[in-house]
Amino acid sequence: MAHLEEVEGLVLFSRQHRERDRLVKIFTDRYGKLMFFVRGTKRSNGKLTTAIQPFTSGTYIADVRPEGLNFLRDAKDLSTPTSMYTDIFKNAYTTYLLGLADAAMEDRVPNNRLLQELILGIKEMDEGTDPEIILNIFEVQLLTQFGVAPELRGCKVCGRTDGVFDYSSKYAGLLCPEHFHLDPRRFHASPKAIHFLRLFSVVSMERIGKIAVKEDTKRELRKVIDQLYDELVGIRLKSKKFIDNMYKWENVLKKPEQPSE
């Protein structure tokens, strides 16, 4: 007989399996990432239809097995970020965020702190906090989850923690102006971009407040984070390519109209 138990979880993704069933990956508090089999979701009134929507979090009643597929039976206390399904930009940022978290984590390895941060981050996006900033925070903090830990506390050479810095791939961390000469090929990023990079490496979702970043700084920060991922992580998800294309759309939409002759 199945042994049912309750786990807190966040739906990372859901995909069709055969005609009427689905496979759902849920990041749970007690077991980490697990794949669940859900039967009969083709019916519009299926009991679990809402519960297995991507980005949804709540309490799941499941048959969790030591290996292989697990079976989802019921759910309660659900939180569904409704704006994610109507706002293409929020949907894209959240899809990429959860895809990145999925790629960074091993299956069946609990990380309740990250789970709670993801749930809170999605809630912040849903309520109007800048989704790009929330994504950037997670991107920086997930570097450690990927097994790489660039030194962002201070200068890698002398340990200085205040003032202006730049990032050095050669030293896998920050350099202060006194040591810029050690790496002529450092990022040459602006002090503001590096400031937010450092801030994002330590800030908690509970304390993000109303972080405001100017558009030009956001663009440079985006470039710096992309460079870090290209050099240290080396993955390129399809959802990231979609976001890159979104930036192009935004640039076209924001392009000033030419004066009429």
TORZA-372084 format. One record per residue (C-alpha): x, y, z. Coordinates in steps of 0.001 Angstrom, whole numbers, plus 500000, padded with zeros to 6 digits. Layout:
N
XYZ...
***
This chain:
261
500000500000500000501085503549499307502457505550502193501088509079501789502738512095503350502568515880503125505398517949501682505689521658501020506677522334497444506996524561494397506157523366490873509214523775488644507603522488485458504875520226484121504722518288480856502273516040479093502747512289479498500699510189477119497191511476476436495679512075479860498551512188482352501357514549483275504838514457484722505417517244487236508706518242488827508262519731492294510958521230494507509984519923497962511121520967501405512029517501502697513211515666499600514521518311497214513554517947493551511225515063492752509386513963489625505716513109490171503253511196488022499767512712487932496919510763486384493838512108484624494767515782484232493165515922480779489785516494482434489046520212482812487736519598486317490684517430487303491319517788491018494995518571490616494825520750487510495503523979489406497942522398491842500372521360489098500503524660487226504102525954486961505065528515489643502376527197492045503389526415495627501564524706498467501204521496500436501215518318498378499930514919499506502049512332497782503382508822497673507136509497497823509280506523496872512995505893497447513732505919493718511983506383490410508672508180489944506562509438492817502794509813492762500834512957493523497435512380495139496147515713496416497108519284497327495987522104499607496862525643500720497886526560497190499425529867496159499199530620492444500851533798491051498102534705488608499917537591486908502556535144485648499990533667483248498945537022481746502236538947481699504640537542479097507639539261480674506991537972484203506319534528482791509614534542480897511688535685483882510063533149486204510395530302483714514095531024483330514566531416487090513041528024487869514873526395484958518140527762486304517365526557489828516463523146488419519782522947486557521742524015489653520255521401492007520781517668492227517673515507492519516623514438496017518912516924497800516892519137500195517563522874500273514675524420502170516299527835502376516497528082498575512934526772498279511585529480500580513605532170498776512195531041495412508615531054496726509105534537498160510829535777495009507918534621492839505489536283495238507452539551494949507358539360491142503625538665491217503058541707493416505005544069491183508652544021492246510965544344489231511283540751487925514622541456486275516166542501489595514800539418491357516161537217488572519581538905488833519696538269492582519022534573492107521472534313489212524276535671491388523376533535494398522914530345492370526560530485491278527475528806494565524818526156493936526502525439490606529745524801492468531519528045491573532130530799494082533758533951492702535140536229495407532700539148495661533382540241499247536449542301498402539766542435496580541120538964495901544705540210496331544677542465499417541264541745500962540036545340500815536237545487501108535414549171500528535677551431497529535633550748493805536151547259492336536224545424489035535852541718488309538832539664487157538402536277485473542105535657485998541719535927489766538125534602489914537053537585491983537234541302492534540248543568492275540597547023493845542118549909491813545568549270493303545589545871491653543774546589488382547153546410486619547387542708487451544654541924484920544387544266481915541592541978480597539341542412483627535659543130482909536055546930482918532567547127484404531187550282485953531463550714489739527645550766489949527287547403488198529882545826490495528194547420493525524894545711492696526670542460491852528137542445495372524843543483496950522904540767495119525318538091496315524213538591499941520740540167499935517749538101501097514350538177499411512933539334502734515121542428502581515069543497498972512778546410499825512427548697496848515795548226495176515864550601492221518397550218489444518646552582486486518158551080483043521725551655481886523082550008485047520661547082484574521941546548481049525553546507482207524711544265485155523003541903482701526202541847480635528389541150483691526177538292484916526070536774481431529878536885481301530102535150484671527734532394483556529522531925480238532881531581481974531968529750485185528808527748484486528640527237480754524926526514480342522512528272478013518859527455478603516226527985475906514315530233478290517375532506478517517462532873474733513811533931474875514676536623477445517545537855475265515078538217472412512690540072474731515362542714475318515531543224471567511756543641471391511868546196474200514580548151472418512472548279469275509407549395471234511402552088473033513076553377469873512094557055469437509910557863466495511592559569463548510328563116462986507957563346460072509143565274457063
***
